[in-house]
Amino acid sequence: MNRLLPREALVDGGLLLVLGFVASFGFRDTFNGWSYLVAAGAGLVLGILLAHLAKALDKPAVLVAVFAVVAFFLFGGAIALHSDGPLAALPLPGTLTELADQSVHGWKDLLTTLAPVDGGPLLTLPYLMGLVAGALGMALAGRVRSPWVPALAPVAYLAAVILLGIQTPTRLRTIGIAFAALVVVWIAVRARRTQRRAVQGSASWRSRGLAALLVAGAAVAAVSVAPVLPGADAHQRVVLRSVVVPPFDVGQYPSPLASFRRFTKEYRAPQGKEDEKLYDRELLRVEGDHLEGALLRFAALDQYDGTVWGAANQAPGTSGAAGSFQRVGEVIRDGGPGREVTAKVTLADAFSELRDVWLPTTGSVTDLEFGGSRAEDLAETFRYNLATDTGVVPQGLVAGDSYTFTAHVPGEEERVTAGLSVASGNLSEDRAGVQFQPVAQRWGGDAGSGLEQVLKIAQHMQSVGRYTDGGAENSAQYPAGHSVNRLSKFSAEGEQIAGDDEQYAAMLNLLATQAGVPARVVVGAKVPADGIVKGKDMRAWLEIRDTGGVWHELPTEAFMSRERPPEDQPPTQQELTSGEIIPPPVPVRPPAGGGDPLATDDNRHGNQEHEGGFTLPGWLVAVLVYGGIPVLLAGAVVGGIVGAKAWRRNRRRTRGAPAVRLTAAWREVLDAARDLGHGVSARRTRREQAVQIGLPAVADLARSADRHVFGRTDPTDEAAASYWNQVDQLRSELLSGLGRWQRVRARVSLASFRRLPRPDAQEATA
């Protein structure tokens, strides 16, 4: 029983298990609930038990890997796939296939799904990581004498947890402090154990001094390096989620603003397609309390290509997954500002005419659950962009689909006001909008700040502009669309400003961009009192970002009037004069790529120079940052040990008279033997120590040293140099007979820095 459960193994296994649990808490913000901790803990326990069993049965280390693979598939279904049903607990072919698939592809799914994820099959990942960390750590603890090498396994596990986590995790500092303290305790326990074996008593002043020196050096290094370590600043923390962009192209879907005229009263549908007239048709039904007047967002559009405002794959001003469309679970984010509302949305028959993928929601959605017969399929493909509060269902939405969501909706006090402190810089790199700079100056006048200019432009558009949805009398004069050509006519000097939500919102957003105010167009609907949303409830409005990153609504009424233009206004020569019916434009696909904020002329040249240089891939940066620093620290420790031994050897070789150098050379022999694991006692003659080592070449060196030291004449410099050459040859022969790992272990061993142990009573009597 003692062989199967020795005290040392229990201590190592217990501390490793606690370290693994502390590291696993780093997944707290990545997974929803606590199921991840159960999966990781089960993997840790299995790995520790398997590694210990292999050691207790004197099996080679390679069998630990074999045992771990078998255990992964044997118990993985019950631990990680229990959400698939009771049969998933059995190692059936389907279960084994799912485990293998998750171990290969689950990493991508985890990194491209908005945290916290719902777990499910993705629990395979913490289970696998815990299993590997437990097996590797326990295998090293039982087979390696070094006190610190086994600690590399939980350290690597914690690094992996951080890399797979989110940009701003909670309690990371607490986890780091607790983990570091436990690592120090484990290394100290193992070091004390190794020391006790070697000296069979208390440590000497030299051992204590060396330990104190190492601890002091580690403390100084920690204090010096901590401010520049990755993760010291949450905004600079590198996680894989921030450099892995989800493989999703939102640019393949039409912009809802491009086909806005379908919702207007006088929309002229193509012949035979009267069903596309949506003004008086029910699109969807909203059920919930306190939702009257709420704005139901379909999509936020933040990129302009000269033809259409569209949704960017990467929200401008963001990087990595933070501003992209990610897969989500039921829980999307924590709470936000504003009142909490819960709404159920059911899509009506007319919604199918949209052939749309944009999921209507309101405010900042915290959780969402689909209902109906397609619930599982919709949840599987649903993606959400946290930066724009826009949801997409790639397979499309049809009549009968329903979903329930909880969101935080800002009040009217959060609308744009003159005193709002707005952020600086443009969101969209819309080169086509530069030509509207004179319009911004003409309509904005001598307004001071960028926001003041935008509000003055909005007031001008609202007071001077007129509303038209392209009825029979105006279809040629005021066509649909918001291309550069259409907006040039919309804003032409001396002409009547006229259009619908599409032209007004698109124009004002371009002018806000020219004023240096970050803004975006939002297409959605205003929920009526009865909750039945029709085409006439559709709106397009603006949102402006403040210095804190919060978006504020600039309602449609602030920049668009509902007053009609005069019917007898004659068309200009540039306007179409034919009486043909002009159908609405085909929805234009927005550009696929995201744009960075528009740089100033002063900075643009510098940016181009920077882009022309070589840039490391994000994943490689993460590997270098999180892998390079531990490697450098480990290299510094190893280099310090090897350098200390080289300095000691050179000092012994060059200091003192020849007899002193000969005596020091013998001490070098003893130190080399101790680093190789040979036991040597103090207060023994050289020949007795040679017998303890048990090597013939050492016995010859012992006799040679005695002849020189106790001879009738003092040894010469040549004799000392010759003896040192023999010692060097012996060291080379001892190392050449070892494996690579044994040679490395001997070179970094601290055994030779300890005081020689005294012989016990039995040895002395003998």
C-alpha positions in Angstrom: 0.0 0.0 0.0 2.9 2.4 0.8 4.2 1.7 -2.7 0.9 2.7 -4.3 0.2 5.7 -2.0 3.5 7.0 -0.7 3.4 10.2 1.2 5.5 12.2 -1.3 3.2 11.2 -4.2 0.1 12.3 -2.2 1.7 15.7 -1.5 2.7 16.2 -5.1 -0.7 15.0 -6.4 -2.6 17.1 -4.0 -0.7 20.3 -4.7 -0.9 19.7 -8.5 -4.6 19.2 -8.2 -5.1 22.4 -6.3 -2.9 24.3 -8.8 -5.0 22.9 -11.7 -8.2 24.0 -10.1 -6.9 27.5 -9.5 -5.8 27.7 -13.1 -9.1 26.4 -14.3 -10.9 29.3 -12.6 -9.4 31.4 -15.5 -12.2 29.9 -17.6 -14.9 31.6 -15.4 -15.6 34.3 -18.1 -15.2 32.0 -21.0 -17.8 29.4 -20.1 -21.3 29.9 -18.8 -22.0 28.2 -15.5 -19.6 25.9 -13.6 -19.7 22.8 -15.8 -16.2 23.7 -17.2 -14.8 23.3 -13.7 -16.2 19.8 -13.3 -14.8 18.8 -16.7 -11.4 20.3 -16.0 -11.3 18.8 -12.5 -12.2 15.4 -13.8 -9.4 15.6 -16.3 -6.9 16.6 -13.7 -7.8 13.8 -11.4 -7.7 11.2 -14.2 -4.3 12.5 -15.4 -2.8 12.5 -11.9 -4.0 9.0 -11.1 -2.8 7.6 -14.4 0.7 9.1 -14.1 1.0 7.9 -10.5 -0.2 4.4 -11.4 2.4 4.1 -14.2 5.1 5.2 -11.8 4.0 2.8 -9.0 3.9 -0.1 -11.4 7.4 0.8 -12.7 6.1 1.4 -16.2 7.9 3.6 -18.7 6.9 7.2 -19.1 5.6 6.7 -22.6 2.8 4.5 -21.2 1.4 7.6 -19.4 0.6 9.1 -22.8 -1.1 5.8 -23.9 -3.1 5.7 -20.7 -4.2 9.3 -21.1 -5.4 8.7 -24.7 -7.4 5.7 -23.6 -8.9 7.5 -20.6 -9.8 10.5 -22.8 -12.0 8.5 -25.1 -13.2 6.1 -22.4 -14.5 8.7 -19.9 -14.9 11.7 -22.2 -18.5 11.1 -23.2 -19.7 11.0 -19.6 -17.6 14.0 -18.6 -17.9 16.4 -21.5 -20.7 15.2 -23.8 -23.5 14.6 -21.2 -25.6 17.4 -22.9 -25.9 15.1 -26.0 -28.0 12.6 -24.0 -27.5 9.5 -21.8 -26.1 7.4 -24.6 -23.2 9.9 -25.0 -21.8 8.6 -21.7 -21.0 5.3 -23.4 -17.9 5.0 -25.6 -19.9 4.3 -28.7 -18.6 5.2 -32.2 -20.6 8.4 -32.3 -19.2 9.5 -28.9 -15.6 8.7 -30.0 -16.1 10.6 -33.2 -17.4 13.7 -31.4 -14.6 13.6 -28.9 -12.0 13.4 -31.7 -13.7 16.2 -33.7 -13.9 18.5 -30.7 -10.2 17.9 -29.7 -9.2 19.0 -33.2 -11.8 21.6 -34.3 -13.2 22.7 -30.9 -10.5 25.3 -30.4 -11.6 27.2 -33.4 -15.3 27.1 -32.3 -14.4 28.3 -28.8 -12.3 31.2 -30.1 -14.9 32.3 -32.6 -17.9 32.1 -30.2 -18.8 35.1 -28.1 -18.0 34.3 -24.5 -19.4 33.0 -22.2 -20.2 29.9 -24.3 -22.8 27.4 -23.2 -20.4 24.5 -22.9 -22.0 21.5 -24.5 -19.4 19.6 -26.6 -16.9 22.4 -26.0 -16.4 21.1 -22.5 -14.1 18.6 -24.2 -11.5 21.3 -24.2 -11.1 21.9 -20.4 -11.4 18.2 -19.9 -8.6 17.5 -22.3 -6.4 20.3 -21.0 -6.9 19.2 -17.4 -6.0 15.6 -18.4 -2.8 16.6 -20.1 -1.8 19.0 -17.3 -2.4 16.4 -14.6 -0.7 13.5 -16.4 2.3 15.6 -17.4 2.8 17.3 -14.1 2.5 14.1 -12.0 4.8 12.2 -14.4 7.4 14.8 -14.0 7.0 15.0 -10.2 7.5 11.2 -9.9 10.4 10.8 -12.3 12.4 14.1 -12.1 14.4 15.2 -9.1 14.4 18.8 -10.0 12.1 20.8 -7.6 10.8 23.2 -10.3 10.5 21.2 -13.5 7.1 19.6 -12.6 5.7 23.1 -11.9 6.1 23.8 -15.6 3.0 21.7 -16.4 0.5 23.7 -14.4 2.2 27.0 -15.5 1.7 25.9 -19.1 -1.9 25.0 -18.3 -2.6 28.5 -16.8 -1.0 30.1 -19.8 -3.2 28.1 -22.1 -6.3 29.1 -20.1 -5.4 32.8 -20.4 -4.7 32.5 -24.1 -8.1 30.9 -24.7 -9.9 33.4 -22.4 -11.3 36.9 -23.0 -9.5 40.2 -23.2 -10.7 41.5 -19.8 -11.3 38.6 -17.4 -12.4 39.1 -13.9 -10.4 38.0 -10.8 -7.3 37.4 -12.9 -5.1 39.1 -10.4 -6.5 37.0 -7.6 -6.0 33.8 -9.6 -2.4 34.8 -10.4 -1.5 35.6 -6.8 -3.0 32.3 -5.5 -1.4 30.3 -8.3 2.1 31.9 -7.7 1.9 31.2 -4.0 1.0 27.6 -4.6 3.8 27.1 -7.1 6.3 28.5 -4.6 5.0 26.2 -1.9 5.2 23.2 -4.2 8.8 24.0 -5.3 9.8 24.6 -1.7 8.4 21.3 -0.5 10.2 19.4 -3.3 13.4 21.3 -2.7 13.3 20.5 1.0 12.6 16.9 0.2 15.6 16.7 -2.1 17.8 18.5 0.4 16.8 16.2 3.2 17.8 13.2 1.0 21.2 14.7 0.3 22.2 16.0 3.7 20.0 14.0 6.1 19.8 17.0 8.3 19.4 20.8 8.3 20.7 22.9 5.5 24.1 24.5 5.8 24.7 28.2 5.8 25.8 27.8 2.2 22.5 26.1 1.1 20.5 28.7 3.0 22.5 31.5 1.4 22.0 30.1 -2.1 18.3 29.6 -1.5 18.0 33.2 -0.1 19.9 34.5 -3.1 17.7 32.7 -5.6 14.5 33.9 -3.8 15.8 37.5 -3.6 16.7 37.3 -7.3 13.3 36.1 -8.2 11.7 38.8 -6.1 13.8 41.5 -7.8 13.0 40.1 -11.2 9.3 39.9 -10.5 9.2 43.6 -9.3 11.2 44.7 -12.2 9.4 42.8 -14.9 5.8 42.9 -13.6 5.0 46.4 -15.1 6.0 45.2 -18.6 4.6 41.7 -18.5 1.8 40.9 -20.9 -1.5 41.4 -19.2 -0.4 44.2 -16.9 -2.6 46.4 -19.0 -5.9 44.8 -20.0 -5.9 46.8 -23.3 -2.5 45.3 -24.2 -3.3 41.8 -23.1 -2.8 39.3 -25.9 -5.4 36.5 -26.1 -6.0 34.3 -29.1 -9.6 35.5 -29.3 -8.3 39.0 -30.2 -6.2 37.8 -33.1 -8.4 35.0 -34.5 -11.0 36.6 -36.7 -14.2 34.5 -37.0 -14.5 33.0 -40.6 -17.7 34.9 -41.4 -18.4 37.4 -44.2 -21.3 39.7 -43.5 -20.6 41.4 -46.8 -22.4 38.7 -48.7 -25.8 39.9 -47.3 -27.7 43.0 -48.7 -27.8 46.2 -46.8 -31.3 46.8 -45.4 -30.9 50.5 -46.1 -30.5 49.9 -49.8 -34.1 48.5 -50.0 -35.7 50.9 -47.5 -38.3 52.2 -50.0 -40.2 48.9 -49.8 -41.5 50.1 -46.4 -42.8 53.4 -47.7 -46.5 54.2 -48.5 -46.1 55.0 -52.2 -43.6 52.3 -53.0 -44.2 51.1 -56.6 -43.5 47.4 -56.6 -42.5 45.7 -59.8 -45.3 44.3 -61.9 -46.7 41.1 -60.4 -45.0 41.5 -57.1 -47.5 43.5 -55.1 -46.7 41.4 -52.0 -43.5 43.4 -51.8 -45.4 46.5 -50.7 -44.9 46.3 -47.0 -46.1 49.7 -45.7 -49.4 48.4 -44.2 -48.4 44.7 -43.7 -47.4 43.1 -40.4 -43.7 42.3 -40.3 -43.4 41.0 -36.8 -45.1 41.1 -33.4 -43.3 42.2 -30.2 -44.6 41.1 -26.8 -43.3 42.5 -23.6 -43.7 45.2 -21.0 -42.6 48.8 -21.5 -41.7 48.4 -25.1 -43.9 51.1 -26.7 -41.7 53.5 -28.5 -38.6 51.4 -28.2 -36.3 51.2 -31.3 -36.0 47.7 -32.7 -32.6 47.5 -34.4 -32.2 45.5 -37.6 -28.6 46.4 -38.4 -26.0 49.1 -37.7 -24.2 50.2 -40.9 -20.7 51.6 -40.4 -19.0 51.4 -43.8 -19.6 53.3 -47.1 -18.2 52.4 -50.5 -19.7 55.1 -52.6 -22.8 53.1 -53.4 -24.2 51.8 -50.1 -23.9 52.0 -46.4 -23.3 48.4 -45.2 -22.2 46.4 -42.1 -18.4 45.8 -41.9 -17.0 42.5 -41.1 -14.9 44.2 -38.5 -16.5 47.2 -36.8 -14.3 50.2 -37.4 -12.2 51.2 -34.4 -12.1 47.6 -33.1 -9.7 44.7 -33.5 -10.0 40.9 -33.5 -13.1 39.3 -32.3 -14.2 42.3 -30.3 -15.9 43.9 -33.3 -16.8 40.9 -35.4 -19.8 38.7 -35.8 -19.3 35.8 -33.5 -21.3 32.7 -32.6 -23.0 33.0 -29.3 -24.8 31.0 -26.7 -27.9 31.9 -24.7 -25.8 34.3 -22.6 -24.3 37.1 -24.7 -23.0 39.6 -22.2 -23.5 41.0 -18.7 -25.8 43.9 -18.0 -25.5 47.4 -19.3 -26.9 50.9 -18.9 -30.6 51.5 -19.1 -33.7 49.7 -18.0 -33.9 45.9 -18.4 -36.6 44.6 -20.8 -37.6 41.1 -21.9 -39.3 40.7 -25.3 -40.7 37.9 -27.4 -40.6 38.5 -31.2 -42.6 36.4 -33.7 -42.0 37.0 -37.4 -45.1 37.4 -39.6 -45.7 36.3 -43.2 -44.6 39.7 -44.7 -41.2 39.3 -43.1 -40.5 36.4 -45.5 -40.7 39.0 -48.3 -37.6 40.6 -47.0 -35.6 37.5 -47.4 -33.6 39.0 -44.6 -30.8 37.7 -42.3 -30.8 40.6 -39.8 -32.3 39.7 -36.4 -34.4 42.6 -34.9 -33.4 43.3 -31.3 -33.3 46.4 -29.1 -30.7 47.9 -26.8 -27.8 45.8 -25.5 -28.9 42.2 -25.6 -27.7 40.1 -22.6 -29.3 36.7 -23.5 -31.4 35.3 -26.4 -33.2 32.0 -26.9 -34.9 30.9 -30.1 -38.3 29.2 -30.2 -40.3 27.2 -32.8 -39.4 24.2 -34.9 -36.2 25.7 -36.2 -34.9 26.8 -32.8 -31.9 24.5 -32.7 -30.8 25.3 -36.3 -31.1 29.1 -35.8 -29.2 29.0 -32.5 -26.4 27.0 -34.1 -25.8 29.6 -36.9 -26.8 32.9 -35.0 -24.0 35.4 -34.8 -23.8 38.7 -32.9 -21.6 41.7 -33.0 -21.1 43.3 -29.6 -19.6 46.5 -31.0 -22.7 47.2 -33.2 -25.4 45.3 -31.3 -26.3 43.6 -34.5 -27.5 40.0 -34.9 -27.3 37.9 -38.0 -28.9 34.5 -38.9 -27.0 33.4 -42.0 -29.6 30.8 -43.1 -32.3 33.5 -43.2 -35.5 34.2 -41.2 -38.9 33.2 -42.2 -42.5 33.6 -41.0 -43.1 31.7 -37.8 -39.6 32.0 -36.4 -39.7 33.4 -32.9 -37.2 34.3 -30.2 -37.1 35.7 -26.7 -34.4 38.1 -25.5 -33.4 40.2 -22.5 -31.8 43.6 -23.1 -30.9 46.9 -21.5 -32.6 49.8 -23.3 -31.3 53.3 -22.8 -33.8 56.1 -22.0 -34.4 59.3 -23.9 -31.9 61.0 -21.7 -29.2 59.0 -23.5 -30.0 60.7 -26.8 -27.5 63.1 -28.5 -27.5 66.6 -26.9 -25.4 69.6 -27.5 -23.4 69.0 -24.4 -22.4 65.5 -25.3 -18.6 64.9 -25.2 -18.0 63.0 -28.5 -15.0 60.9 -29.5 -12.7 62.2 -32.1 -11.9 60.6 -35.4 -13.9 59.0 -38.2 -15.2 55.5 -38.2 -15.6 54.9 -41.9 -12.8 55.2 -44.4 -15.2 56.5 -47.1 -13.0 58.2 -49.6 -16.1 58.8 -51.7 -17.5 61.1 -49.0 -14.7 63.6 -49.2 -16.5 65.4 -52.0 -19.2 66.4 -49.6 -16.9 68.5 -47.5 -18.2 71.7 -49.2 -21.8 70.6 -48.3 -20.8 70.2 -44.7 -19.3 73.7 -44.6 -22.3 75.2 -46.4 -25.0 73.6 -44.1 -22.9 73.6 -40.9 -21.8 77.2 -41.3 -19.5 78.6 -38.6 -20.4 76.0 -36.0 -17.6 75.4 -33.5 -17.0 71.8 -32.5 -17.6 68.8 -34.7 -20.8 67.8 -32.8 -22.1 71.4 -33.1 -21.6 71.3 -36.8 -23.4 67.9 -37.1 -26.4 69.2 -35.0 -26.6 72.4 -37.1 -26.5 70.3 -40.3 -29.3 68.1 -38.9 -31.4 71.2 -38.0 -30.9 72.6 -41.5 -31.9 69.3 -43.2 -35.0 69.1 -40.9 -36.1 72.7 -41.5 -35.4 73.0 -45.2 -35.8 69.4 -46.4 -38.9 67.7 -47.5 -40.1 64.1 -47.3 -40.9 62.0 -50.4 -41.0 58.2 -50.9 -40.9 58.4 -54.7 -44.6 58.4 -55.5 -46.0 58.6 -59.0 -45.4 62.3 -59.3 -41.9 62.2 -57.8 -40.5 58.8 -58.8 -38.2 60.3 -61.5 -37.3 63.4 -59.6 -36.5 61.7 -56.2 -35.4 58.1 -56.9 -34.4 55.6 -54.3 -30.8 54.8 -53.4 -28.0 56.6 -51.5 -25.0 56.4 -53.9 -22.7 59.3 -54.3 -24.6 60.3 -57.4 -28.0 60.2 -55.7 -26.7 62.1 -52.6 -25.0 64.7 -54.9 -28.5 65.5 -56.3 -29.9 65.4 -52.8 -27.5 68.0 -51.6 -27.1 70.1 -54.8 -27.0 73.8 -54.2 -30.1 75.5 -55.2 -32.1 72.3 -55.3 -34.8 71.1 -53.0 -33.6 68.6 -50.3 -36.0 65.8 -50.6 -36.0 62.0 -49.9 -37.0 59.5 -47.3 -35.1 58.0 -44.3 -32.6 56.4 -46.6 -31.3 59.6 -48.1 -31.5 61.7 -45.0 -29.6 59.2 -42.7 -27.0 58.3 -45.4 -26.3 62.0 -46.1 -26.1 63.1 -42.5 -23.7 60.2 -41.7 -21.4 61.2 -44.5 -21.4 64.8 -43.3 -20.8 63.7 -39.7 -17.8 61.8 -41.0 -16.5 64.9 -42.7 -16.9 66.8 -39.4 -14.7 64.2 -37.6 -17.6 62.8 -35.5 -17.8 59.0 -35.2 -21.3 58.0 -36.4 -23.2 55.1 -38.0 -26.5 54.5 -39.6 -29.0 52.2 -37.9 -32.0 50.7 -39.7 -34.8 49.5 -37.5 -38.4 50.0 -36.4 -40.2 52.0 -33.7 -42.5 49.6 -31.7 -46.1 50.8 -31.7 -48.4 50.6 -28.7 -50.0 47.3 -29.9 -46.6 45.7 -30.6 -47.4 44.9 -34.2 -44.6 46.3 -36.3 -45.5 47.2 -39.9 -43.5 48.6 -42.8 -44.7 52.1 -41.9 -42.9 51.8 -38.5 -39.5 51.3 -40.1 -36.9 54.0 -39.5 -33.3 54.9 -40.2 -31.5 57.0 -37.6 -28.0 57.9 -36.5 -25.9 56.9 -33.5 -22.9 59.0 -32.3 -20.2 57.7 -30.1 -19.0 59.6 -27.0 -15.6 59.6 -25.5 -16.5 56.7 -23.2 -17.4 54.5 -26.2 -21.1 54.7 -25.6 -23.4 55.2 -28.6 -26.2 57.8 -28.4 -29.3 58.0 -30.6 -29.9 60.9 -32.9 -33.5 60.3 -33.8 -34.9 60.5 -37.3 -37.1 63.5 -36.3 -34.0 65.5 -35.5 -32.9 65.7 -39.1 -35.9 64.8 -41.3 -39.2 66.5 -41.8 -42.4 64.7 -42.9 -43.6 67.7 -44.9 -44.0 67.0 -48.6 -42.3 68.9 -51.3 -44.4 71.1 -53.6 -46.0 69.1 -56.4 -45.5 71.7 -59.0 -41.8 72.0 -58.6 -40.3 71.7 -62.1 -37.5 69.1 -62.6 -34.0 70.3 -63.5 -32.2 69.3 -66.6 -30.2 66.8 -64.7 -33.2 64.9 -63.5 -34.9 62.2 -65.3 -37.9 63.4 -67.4 -39.3 60.2 -68.9 -42.5 58.8 -67.6 -41.3 55.3 -67.2 -41.7 53.5 -63.9 -38.4 53.3 -62.1 -38.3 50.2 -59.8 -36.4 50.4 -56.6 -32.7 49.5 -56.8 -31.6 46.0 -56.3 -30.2 45.7 -52.8 -26.4 46.2 -53.0 -24.1 44.1 -51.0 -22.0 46.1 -48.6 -18.2 45.7 -48.8 -16.8 42.7 -47.0 -13.9 44.3 -45.3 -13.9 46.6 -42.3 -12.2 50.0 -42.5 -10.0 51.6 -39.9 -10.7 55.2 -38.8 -9.9 57.7 -41.5 -6.4 59.0 -40.8 -5.5 62.7 -41.1 -3.2 63.8 -43.9 -0.4 64.2 -41.4 -0.7 60.6 -40.2 -1.6 58.9 -43.4 1.9 59.0 -44.8 3.3 57.5 -41.6 0.6 54.8 -41.7 1.6 53.9 -45.3 5.2 53.6 -44.3 4.2 51.3 -41.4 2.0 49.1 -43.6 4.9 48.7 -46.0 7.1 47.1 -43.4 7.0 43.5 -42.1 4.4 42.7 -39.5 4.3 39.5 -37.5 1.1 37.5 -37.5 -1.1 38.0 -34.4 -0.9 34.3 -33.4 2.9 34.4 -33.6 3.0 37.5 -31.4 0.8 35.7 -28.8 3.1 32.6 -28.9 6.2 34.8 -28.5 4.8 36.9 -25.7 3.3 34.1 -23.6 5.8 31.4 -24.5 8.9 33.5 -24.9 8.9 35.1 -21.4 8.8 31.8 -19.5 11.5 30.4 -21.8 13.7 33.5 -21.2 13.2 33.2 -17.4 13.9 29.5 -17.5 17.0 30.2 -19.6 18.1 32.8 -17.2 17.9 30.4 -14.3 19.7 27.6 -16.2 22.3 30.0 -17.4 22.9 31.3 -13.9 23.5 27.8 -12.6 25.8 26.8 -15.4 27.7 30.1 -15.2 28.1 29.7 -11.4 29.7 26.3 -11.9 32.0 27.6 -14.6 33.1 30.5 -12.4 33.8 28.1 -9.5 35.8 25.7 -11.7 37.9 28.5 -13.1 38.5 29.9 -9.6 39.6 26.6 -8.3 41.9 26.0 -11.3 43.7 29.4 -11.1 43.7 30.4 -7.4 46.4 29.5 -4.9 49.6 27.4 -4.8 49.8 24.1 -6.8 48.9 22.0 -3.8 45.8 24.2 -3.2 44.8 23.8 -6.9 45.3 20.0 -6.7 43.1 19.9 -3.6 40.5 22.1 -5.4 40.7 19.8 -8.4 39.7 16.8 -6.2 36.7 18.8 -4.9 35.8 19.4 -8.5 35.8 15.6 -9.0 33.5 15.2 -6.0 31.1 17.9 -7.2 30.9 16.3 -10.7 30.1 13.0 -9.1 27.4 14.6 -6.8 25.8 16.3 -9.7 25.5 12.9 -11.4 23.7 11.5 -8.3 26.6 9.7 -6.5 26.5 9.9 -2.8 29.7 11.2 -1.1 30.4 11.8 2.6 32.6 14.4 4.3 35.4 13.5 6.7 36.5 10.7 4.5 39.9 10.2 2.9 40.1 10.7 -0.9 40.4 6.9 -1.4 37.3 6.3 0.8 35.4 8.8 -1.2 36.6 7.2 -4.4 35.2 3.9 -3.2 31.8 5.6 -2.4 31.8 6.9 -6.0 32.7 3.4 -7.3 34.5 4.4 -10.5 38.1 3.1 -11.2 39.2 6.3 -12.9 38.2 8.2 -9.7 40.3 5.9 -7.6 43.4 6.6 -9.8 42.8 10.3 -9.3 42.5 9.9 -5.6 45.9 8.1 -5.3 47.5 10.7 -7.6 46.2 13.6 -5.5 47.5 11.9 -2.3 51.0 11.4 -3.8 51.3 15.1 -4.8 49.8 16.5 -1.6 51.6 14.2 0.9 54.9 13.8 -1.2 58.3 14.9 0.0 58.4 17.8 -2.4 55.7 20.4 -3.1 53.8 19.8 -6.4 54.8 22.0 -9.3 52.6 24.1 -11.6 53.0 21.5 -14.3 51.7 18.8 -12.0 48.7 20.8 -11.0 47.9 21.6 -14.7 48.3 17.9 -15.6 46.0 16.9 -12.8 43.4 19.3 -13.8 43.5 18.0 -17.4 42.9 14.5 -16.1 39.9 15.9 -14.1 38.5 17.5 -17.2 38.9 14.3 -19.1 37.1 12.4 -16.4 34.2 14.8 -16.4 33.9 14.5 -20.2 33.9 10.7 -19.9 31.3 10.7 -17.2 28.9 12.9 -19.2 29.5 11.1 -22.5 28.1 7.9 -21.1 24.8 9.5 -20.2 21.7 10.3 -22.2 20.9 13.8 -23.4 18.4 14.5 -20.6 20.7 13.1 -17.9 23.5 15.4 -19.1 21.3 18.4 -19.0 20.1 17.5 -15.5 23.7 17.1 -14.3 24.7 20.5 -15.6 21.8 22.3 -13.9 21.9 20.2 -10.7 22.3 22.1 -7.5 23.7 19.1 -5.5 27.3 20.3 -5.7 26.4 23.6 -4.1 25.3 21.9 -0.9 27.7 21.0 1.9 29.0 17.4 1.9 27.0 15.3 4.3 28.7 13.8 7.4 28.9 10.0 7.6 26.3 8.5 9.9 27.2 6.4 13.0 27.1 3.1 11.1 29.4 4.4 8.4 31.8 5.8 11.0 31.9 2.5 12.9 32.5 0.6 9.8 
